[in-house]
Amino acid sequence: AVTVLTIFAGDPPSGPLSPFAHSLHVRWETGEEAVARRREEDLKACARLLAVPWHFELPDCIYRRSPKTGEALYDSEASLGNSIHPHELSLVTALSEQFSDQPEGAQLVSPLAIGRHVDHRLVRAAAERSGRALLYYADYPYILQDPAGLEALIRSGWEPVGFPLPDTGLEAWQEAVAAYGSQISSFWSGTDEMRQAIEAYATSRWGLSLWRRPI
């Protein structure tokens, strides 16, 4: 049984969006319903994969603001790969406690944070602080933009753990990604290109692997 934890699934705080967040809503064609739309997409994707969705109430990084000034903490595409803002460090502690409270015996799978997306780095830091035994996944499709990130881990001794797909697995994977209609344009020209890209990744050397940190 698989539960998918979507950590930053909460509604934006009240007040106007930053220009960056507004520009993303325009690109996604979601208007002010962007977050609700993405939660609905997540439910559809999890249903296709027979996984249980769990939405945390923290807002996505593009909506988070300084508690002192009210200014956006991440206000551009480039800022998503910058250092974690000092105001965010308390999130790591809070999340690590929630990860620690997951059922005993459950295998926690953390993002590797390849591509350096700030939310992925926050989740990884919290997962590692939780003290739980971890497997890691390569952050697809961000890994396509930063293949050297995985190669560096392999050279340092990280070990792959293979998870071959069943006969219907590739199609299920493609259909689950297609459920995130608002996000397709962030990475591909359309669903046809997305399906081709996922098939190519799934048949690549490490496309069906999780990762274990060297002991």
LINPEFEN-V533935 format. One record per helix or strand of 3 or more residues. SS is the DSSP state (H for helix, E for strand). FROM is the first residue (numbers start at 1). TO is the last residue. Records with the same first field share a line. If there is no record, write none. Layout:
BEGIN
SS = FROM-TO, FROM-TO
END
This chain:
BEGIN
E = 3-6, 52-55, 108-111, 134-137, 159-162, 209-212
H = 19-28, 31-48, 61-63, 78-81, 86-100, 118-129, 142-145, 147-155, 169-178, 181-186, 191-202
END
